[in-house]
């Protein structure tokens, strides 16, 4: 296992052409301080990379591993398990469409179809202008507003096909 | 209030207006504001906030807190219904034990459930006070709120409230001059329903894949980083301050003789009803009463079936509407109370399609650790898809029976697959004719569109 780099001895971590931003490295170390073992900050570290790059490229994995003092395989295992860690490029705005039971019973099929028609993409795809990526999501906890969806940090529901142009306009 | 056309931005809300929510009858929601704004520290302190904590710390008797929780019989509001007081009494503590952790399970992801979101977005200090009380009772040194990543608003509100509580001395060293020290960090996840399973949650908290752990040891013996750890749901922890302030007898009395269980419950309804939403009601309120608050089904539809508390509970029928919604009664009907938030299914909505949707969910969200779950659930989905298209083969329904039985309690590593089996089994029992319609035959087709075009 690689030695973690001490906070007192900061140095730029670069792996396979990936350069971890010093601010991101500092943020990861701060997160790691909340736990008995720094590995607990793994998901947060992946999210920190994702916030800057939009997704988590393969080359970022060993860099995160070095900060946290764990093996790259541990980080890779976590990065591939969680659905909100993106391992390929996504659009500027990720649209999460709730496909769970309450939304299914209140018009999910129509909402998904309307979104696909409007954006010209299906689940797992990104529009040609890199603006939107469409993904299914577990129950968003907005069941009294089903069918629901999320764009970035914003939750919408109940959403009909007529609402979509106005909503999507807010995400250039 | 269905006319949300102008602004489809989703806002969490309680549907009872403030005058209906009183301290002695609505311990979870009486402080909530009608305008939906956050009850901040000042507002919370002005409404009996942190009074229970001050009293408990002054009394200085952790065992008395546990005894009161046991006597009040606060049953786990995350869905399992296990006595929180009993869980606390089984948590290891003593001079030879390291101080452990309080982990709040805020990974609300059970389909049909939207209650913890309300408590966290609008009243964060009630949860914080509940966690500090739990920490004192269990001699925990640190707490984590394990929050699902999609709850961005909850994260914002909780982060702010943690700062407020720390500044006011309700977190940190020497809380309220008691020499008790405890602090809380917010830990946000990145998806995956399985994180709500308490041992998977601990693995996720530690930065691993969210596979469940073997029990025993239970988290109370060896949880986060091998330390004694209490994992409680948001709503469970939010009950603690009022129990400490008003006592176990008062809490027991809240159910008004409807049931043996004590307290109130956040009940809710989603699906094609006129007024979907959330209410704080005495535990043991009937499904009928909750559906009446939801003002019945839309456009004169008729009720076919309902899930009492999320996707992993069994289907109940209209004839079950008069039963009290408590853990033991619903459990006795082949279902579970679960989270207590009802999903309604109307006559027009096809059960095969709905079950296919549910099993797709469980198959996708399986962590893959044990075989019945990892391989059995996708197999069930495959059979259901065939039945939905009218291409089922003879024996498919019996195979679904077997798959459901093989995913039952005790046969898998955690409760995920049994949770998937329960709706499947109950649907096969109550609506077998719909599955039979999906067998290959001239014109056979079980699929019915859940919401016909133009009827939303």
Boltz contact constraints between the chains, C-beta under 6 A:
constraints:
  - contact:
      token1: [A, 34]
      token2: [B, 185]
      max_distance: 6.0
  - contact:
      token1: [A, 36]
      token2: [B, 225]
      max_distance: 6.0
  - contact:
      token1: [A, 39]
      token2: [B, 207]
      max_distance: 6.0
  - contact:
      token1: [A, 40]
      token2: [B, 206]
      max_distance: 6.0
  - contact:
      token1: [A, 40]
      token2: [B, 207]
      max_distance: 6.0
  - contact:
      token1: [A, 42]
      token2: [B, 207]
      max_distance: 6.0
  - contact:
      token1: [A, 43]
      token2: [B, 190]
      max_distance: 6.0
  - contact:
      token1: [A, 77]
      token2: [B, 209]
      max_distance: 6.0
  - contact:
      token1: [A, 81]
      token2: [B, 209]
      max_distance: 6.0
  - contact:
      token1: [A, 82]
      token2: [B, 190]
      max_distance: 6.0
  - contact:
      token1: [A, 82]
      token2: [B, 191]
      max_distance: 6.0
  - contact:
      token1: [A, 82]
      token2: [B, 192]
      max_distance: 6.0
  - contact:
      token1: [A, 83]
      token2: [B, 191]
      max_distance: 6.0
  - contact:
      token1: [A, 83]
      token2: [B, 192]
      max_distance: 6.0
  - contact:
      token1: [A, 84]
      token2: [B, 149]
      max_distance: 6.0
  - contact:
      token1: [A, 84]
      token2: [B, 190]
      max_distance: 6.0
  - contact:
      token1: [A, 84]
      token2: [B, 191]
      max_distance: 6.0
  - contact:
      token1: [A, 85]
      token2: [B, 190]
      max_distance: 6.0
  - contact:
      token1: [A, 100]
      token2: [B, 111]
      max_distance: 6.0
  - contact:
      token1: [A, 100]
      token2: [B, 361]
      max_distance: 6.0
  - contact:
      token1: [A, 101]
      token2: [B, 111]
      max_distance: 6.0
  - contact:
      token1: [A, 101]
      token2: [B, 112]
      max_distance: 6.0
  - contact:
      token1: [A, 101]
      token2: [B, 311]
      max_distance: 6.0
  - contact:
      token1: [A, 101]
      token2: [B, 343]
      max_distance: 6.0
  - contact:
      token1: [A, 101]
      token2: [B, 358]
      max_distance: 6.0
  - contact:
      token1: [A, 102]
      token2: [B, 112]
      max_distance: 6.0
  - contact:
      token1: [A, 102]
      token2: [B, 270]
      max_distance: 6.0
  - contact:
      token1: [A, 102]
      token2: [B, 343]
      max_distance: 6.0
  - contact:
      token1: [A, 104]
      token2: [B, 357]
      max_distance: 6.0
  - contact:
      token1: [A, 104]
      token2: [B, 450]
      max_distance: 6.0
  - contact:
      token1: [A, 105]
      token2: [B, 271]
      max_distance: 6.0
  - contact:
      token1: [A, 105]
      token2: [B, 450]
      max_distance: 6.0
  - contact:
      token1: [A, 107]
      token2: [B, 451]
      max_distance: 6.0
  - contact:
      token1: [A, 107]
      token2: [B, 456]
      max_distance: 6.0
  - contact:
      token1: [A, 138]
      token2: [B, 109]
      max_distance: 6.0
  - contact:
      token1: [A, 138]
      token2: [B, 193]
      max_distance: 6.0
  - contact:
      token1: [A, 139]
      token2: [B, 109]
      max_distance: 6.0
  - contact:
      token1: [A, 139]
      token2: [B, 111]
      max_distance: 6.0
  - contact:
      token1: [A, 140]
      token2: [B, 150]
      max_distance: 6.0
  - contact:
      token1: [A, 141]
      token2: [B, 108]
      max_distance: 6.0
  - contact:
      token1: [A, 141]
      token2: [B, 114]
      max_distance: 6.0
  - contact:
      token1: [A, 141]
      token2: [B, 117]
      max_distance: 6.0
  - contact:
      token1: [A, 142]
      token2: [B, 10]
      max_distance: 6.0
  - contact:
      token1: [A, 143]
      token2: [B, 112]
      max_distance: 6.0
  - contact:
      token1: [A, 143]
      token2: [B, 114]
      max_distance: 6.0
  - contact:
      token1: [A, 143]
      token2: [B, 270]
      max_distance: 6.0
  - contact:
      token1: [A, 144]
      token2: [B, 270]
      max_distance: 6.0
  - contact:
      token1: [A, 144]
      token2: [B, 276]
      max_distance: 6.0
  - contact:
      token1: [A, 144]
      token2: [B, 277]
      max_distance: 6.0
  - contact:
      token1: [A, 145]
      token2: [B, 10]
      max_distance: 6.0
  - contact:
      token1: [A, 153]
      token2: [B, 152]
      max_distance: 6.0
  - contact:
      token1: [A, 155]
      token2: [B, 10]
      max_distance: 6.0
  - contact:
      token1: [A, 156]
      token2: [B, 8]
      max_distance: 6.0
  - contact:
      token1: [A, 156]
      token2: [B, 10]
      max_distance: 6.0
  - contact:
      token1: [A, 157]
      token2: [B, 10]
      max_distance: 6.0
  - contact:
      token1: [A, 159]
      token2: [B, 8]
      max_distance: 6.0
  - contact:
      token1: [A, 163]
      token2: [B, 8]
      max_distance: 6.0
